[in-house]
């Protein structure tokens, strides 16, 4: 029986999916795209100061090795021979910035995570140096000058961390986003590791010219970044190097895509105008614009979608980015203790079926698309004495859907052709209440693949299709048909519009909370950026105190 099972499996492809809140390793059958096994490890996030978000690069690397080993053990228990794994793809959280010592392999500082806000004053001082009539940064990169992207994080490290400065002076420093750190480490590290990135990750640094597909000298001079520390830029599908340790030693790493590009590939959005939305720590809506760069008039980013081979053309996308989606559920769990597990939020929301006029704007890291407003902070408004944790849970899910609606509206205006449906993926899509809410708020059908691991699938497809591997065909006729679950709108358009316009009113109230000083120093105005939980807890404490003093029970 076991040998019969092995006979029909064919070549397998593995995918590292390194996200903001967890790392996973997944193994797919390259002929059927079936997921055979996987393992997941949660990753710690550190918040050393208000607005700062860091992770330990060594913990991230260790989690990758652990996930690979555990998945291989699970395959063994299923009687599947791991020698069938012919390639590995890497998908990663984008923009997160690492600088390490190429001689020792040691990180020189924690990874500065994409939603970190410490660089706000850096962004403001750089903005003053861009001529009003010639935003050469945006025209070359497709990106607004924002705390979100890697160049300003790297600039902060060069300005503030002596170990980084010294390593650059002594020619020991290497910079990379998470993909580069992982590929360099997995292919040998200090003993000959390959220092590279792919075009999708490079396009998120603000140092990369998305037209010429090269690091840009003018941009590097503007940000004062030494070009010698940057990785080599490769396509998203080619052999970068071989695994040098662990259960899969000798297997080529041959696919690399930033997580949102990987999901676009995994959802098979290969045609102009096809779009997908991924619900992870943040929320990211990408629309394939084909081989032309489309620049947004409505707050979206222009980015590289993929380049699936050294000699293959580059494809572009319009992207709407929301900083906080799944992270709001984790916040309700870890900071407020409203839920004990992320899955519990669906149960709470189902109990009430409405937010009862409560609106939650989770602008913990400012607002990304379409506002690009770093001064915003999280608010919950419309509270009454009737409001309870179930209503707040429902409002948190609605917030994810409203933010997606804002991006979809911007995308429809930029592209001129409204989307007829939205393809979705990511961990949060397991929440049926969220998916139904999303269809109601967008007022178009939401379509979810039965296998939601499309980010990992995209990385596996890129790796399996690489020249020299060739076990995964990307020809349209060979791509496996995917079964879909469909959510149709169940409320009338008028109700949808009323809820959306009230949400927009709440968004306006969330803006203008923080000054530059408050997010970067011990200025008294730090009060403005205290976490939302502080105000909720303080209000409860004051209410209890008032009741106690007045003799109320």
Secondary structure, 3 states (H helix, E strand, C coil): CHHHHHHHHCCEEEEEEECCCEEEEEEEECCCCCEEEEEEEECCCECCCCCCCEECHHHHHHHHHHHHHHHHHHHHHCCCCHHHEEEEEEEECCCCEEEEECCCCCECCCEECCCCCCCHHHHHHHHCCCCCCCCHHHHHHCCCCCCCCHHHHHHHHHHHCHHHHHHHHCCCEEEEEHHHHHHHHHCCCCCCCCCEEEHHHHCCCCCEECCCCEECHHHHHHHCCCHHHCCEEECCEEEEEECCCCCCCCCEEEEEEEHHHHHHHHCCCCCCCCEEEEECCCEEEEEEEECCCCCCCCCCEEEEEECCCCCCCCEEEEEEEECCCHHHHHHHHHHHCCCCCCCHHHHHHHHHCCCCCCEEECCCCCECCCCCECCCCCEEECCCCCCCHHHHHHHHHHHHHHHHHHHHHHHHHHHCCCCCEEEEECHHHHCHHHHHHHHHHHCCEEEEECCCCHHHHHHHHHHHHCCCCCCCCCCHHHCCCCCEEEECCCCCHHHHHHHHHHHHHHHHHHCCCCCHHHHHCCCHHHHHHCCHHHHHHHHHHHHHHHHHHCCCC
